[in-house]
Amino acid sequence: MRSQPRVISKSQPVRILIANAKGGCGKTTIATNIASRYASSNLNTCLLDFDPQGSCMQWLRVRQSDQPEIHGVAAYQKTPGQVTRTWQLRSLPINTNRIIIDTPSGINGPLLNDLIREADLILVPVTPSPIDIRATTQFIKDVLLSPAFRSKPKHIGAVANRVKRNTLVYAKLKLFLNSLKIPFIATLRDTQFYIRASEYGVGIHDLKNRQKSDEREWSPLMQWLEDHIPDQSG
């Protein structure tokens, strides 16, 4: 069964950052699927695309009008009079419940620090390859040592992405993720269903021929997000 998302105060949307400096780890796939799941749960959802490739914005452009609405922002575009690179996080519809933030490969320095400061939760996707594991090790160090994280730590978790189970490289990835000082949240398999969903601007859970195993794989990820939503009652 799917976890039931909690509706947060209209003035306090939950901001979820999807980040890894390593390209090709599936940040956009995770961002769009989380956004789609929240929108399908009747939560007002915004998708911020900081990646110059604009993959999230392309996904939104092919999304059909009969699908739940998702507000998109091409955050990679510079606008006249823009004061900071994260101003978009403060200028969204006032009824927004969830903000999903997709980031570019190679993210570091001031932009990474700015987005960590603005985020409530951080997800780090990792694919099973030695290069990705080494790059992710350094990226997580950068996050944990960033001024924004050190001044105000956030919940951060890793997601094994594009995985073929029962392979040696996946076994090595699991050992790596379990050795980290952050939670290993979920494993998402490598399947063409994600490509098919992206072609129509939907999430994998929207496909009529989706696999039940994929639903089960997403349950712990979505549950972790809901369990770690900041208490904003005060």
C-alpha positions in Angstrom: 0.0 0.0 0.0 1.1 3.5 -0.7 2.0 5.8 2.2 -0.5 8.6 2.6 1.3 11.9 2.3 0.7 14.5 5.0 -0.6 17.8 3.8 1.6 20.6 5.1 0.7 24.2 5.8 0.2 26.2 2.6 2.9 28.6 3.6 5.5 25.9 4.3 6.0 23.6 1.3 8.4 20.6 1.8 11.5 21.1 -0.4 13.2 17.9 -1.6 16.6 18.2 -3.3 17.8 15.5 -5.7 21.5 15.8 -6.1 24.7 14.1 -7.1 27.7 15.7 -8.9 28.0 12.6 -11.0 26.0 12.7 -14.3 23.9 9.9 -15.5 22.7 8.7 -12.1 19.1 9.3 -12.8 18.4 12.4 -10.9 15.7 13.6 -13.3 14.0 10.2 -13.4 13.7 10.2 -9.6 12.6 13.9 -9.5 9.8 13.5 -12.1 8.5 10.3 -10.5 8.4 11.8 -7.1 6.6 14.9 -8.5 4.1 12.7 -10.3 3.3 10.6 -7.2 2.7 13.7 -5.1 0.6 15.3 -7.8 -1.5 12.1 -8.0 -2.0 12.3 -4.3 -3.7 15.7 -4.7 -0.7 17.7 -3.4 0.1 20.9 -5.1 3.5 20.1 -6.5 6.3 22.2 -8.1 9.2 20.9 -10.1 12.3 23.1 -10.2 14.8 22.3 -12.9 18.3 23.7 -12.3 19.9 21.4 -15.0 20.7 23.4 -18.2 19.7 20.3 -20.2 16.1 21.1 -19.1 15.0 17.5 -19.0 12.3 18.1 -16.3 10.9 21.0 -18.4 10.8 18.7 -21.5 9.0 16.1 -19.4 6.4 18.7 -18.3 5.9 19.8 -21.9 4.8 16.4 -23.1 2.5 15.8 -20.0 -1.1 15.6 -21.0 -3.8 17.9 -19.7 -5.7 15.1 -18.1 -2.8 14.4 -15.7 -2.7 16.2 -12.3 -1.0 19.6 -12.7 2.6 20.1 -11.8 4.0 23.7 -11.8 7.4 23.8 -13.5 10.2 26.4 -13.2 13.2 26.5 -15.6 15.5 27.5 -12.7 18.5 27.2 -14.9 17.4 30.3 -16.9 18.7 33.7 -15.8 16.1 36.5 -15.5 16.6 40.2 -15.3 16.9 41.5 -11.8 17.5 38.0 -10.3 19.1 38.5 -6.9 20.1 34.9 -6.0 20.0 31.6 -7.9 17.5 30.2 -5.4 15.0 33.0 -5.6 12.6 30.6 -7.4 12.1 28.7 -4.1 10.5 31.8 -2.6 8.3 32.8 -5.6 6.1 29.8 -6.2 2.3 29.5 -5.9 1.3 30.1 -2.3 -0.7 26.8 -2.1 2.4 24.7 -2.9 2.8 21.6 -0.8 5.9 19.9 -2.3 8.9 21.3 -4.2 11.1 18.8 -6.1 14.5 20.2 -7.1 16.5 18.6 -9.9 20.1 19.6 -10.1 22.8 19.5 -12.8 25.8 17.2 -13.0 29.0 18.7 -11.6 27.0 20.7 -9.0 29.4 22.1 -6.3 30.4 25.3 -4.6 28.0 28.2 -4.1 25.0 26.6 -5.9 25.2 23.4 -4.0 25.5 25.3 -0.7 22.6 27.5 -1.6 20.3 24.5 -2.5 21.3 22.6 0.6 20.4 25.6 2.7 17.0 25.9 1.1 16.2 22.2 1.1 14.4 20.2 3.8 15.4 16.7 2.6 18.2 15.5 0.3 18.2 12.4 -1.9 21.4 11.2 -3.5 20.9 8.7 -6.4 23.8 6.3 -7.1 24.2 3.9 -10.1 26.2 0.6 -9.7 29.6 1.3 -11.2 33.0 1.9 -9.6 33.2 5.4 -11.1 29.8 6.3 -9.7 30.7 5.0 -6.3 34.0 6.9 -6.1 32.3 10.1 -7.3 29.4 9.8 -4.9 31.8 9.3 -2.0 33.4 12.6 -2.7 30.0 14.3 -3.3 28.5 13.2 0.0 31.7 14.5 1.7 31.1 17.8 0.0 27.5 17.9 1.2 28.3 17.0 4.8 31.1 19.6 4.9 29.2 22.4 3.2 28.6 25.5 5.4 24.8 25.2 4.9 24.7 21.5 6.1 27.1 22.1 9.0 25.1 25.1 10.2 21.8 23.3 9.9 22.0 19.5 9.1 19.3 18.0 6.9 18.0 14.4 6.5 19.9 12.9 3.6 19.5 9.4 2.1 21.0 7.4 -0.8 19.0 5.6 -3.5 20.5 2.8 -5.6 19.2 3.5 -9.1 19.2 1.7 -12.5 20.1 -1.6 -10.8 20.2 -5.1 -12.1 19.7 -7.3 -9.1 21.7 -10.5 -8.5 24.8 -9.0 -10.1 28.3 -8.6 -8.6 28.3 -4.8 -9.2 25.0 -4.4 -7.3 26.4 -6.4 -4.4 29.4 -4.0 -4.3 27.0 -1.0 -4.5 25.0 -2.3 -1.5 28.1 -2.8 0.5 29.2 0.8 -0.3 25.8 2.3 0.5 25.5 0.4 3.8 29.0 1.7 4.7 28.0 5.3 4.4 27.0 7.6 7.3 23.7 8.2 5.7 20.6 5.9 5.3 20.4 3.6 2.2 16.7 4.1 1.5 15.7 2.2 -1.6 16.7 0.3 -4.7 15.1 1.0 -8.1 15.6 -1.5 -10.9 16.8 -0.8 -14.4 13.7 -1.0 -16.6 12.4 0.4 -19.9 9.2 1.4 -18.1 10.9 4.6 -16.9 11.8 5.6 -20.4 8.3 4.9 -21.6 6.8 7.0 -18.7 9.1 9.9 -19.5 8.0 9.9 -23.2 4.4 10.8 -22.0 5.3 13.1 -19.1 4.1 10.7 -16.4 5.6 8.6 -13.6 6.1 4.9 -13.7 3.1 4.4 -11.4 0.8 6.1 -13.9 1.4 3.4 -16.6 -1.4 0.9 -17.0 1.0 -2.0 -17.5 3.3 -1.1 -14.6 4.8 -3.9 -12.6 3.8 -4.4 -9.0 7.5 -4.9 -8.1 8.1 -1.3 -9.2 5.4 -0.1 -6.8 7.0 -2.0 -4.0 10.4 -0.5 -4.8 9.1 3.0 -4.5 7.2 2.4 -1.2 10.3 2.7 1.1 11.5 5.9 -0.7 8.2 7.7 -0.4 7.7 6.5 3.2 11.2 7.8 4.1 10.3 11.2 2.7 7.0 11.3 4.6 8.7 10.1 7.8 11.3 12.9 7.7 9.1 15.9 6.8 10.1 18.7 9.2 7.6 19.4 12.0 6.2 22.8 11.0 3.3 22.9 13.4 5.0 25.5 15.5 
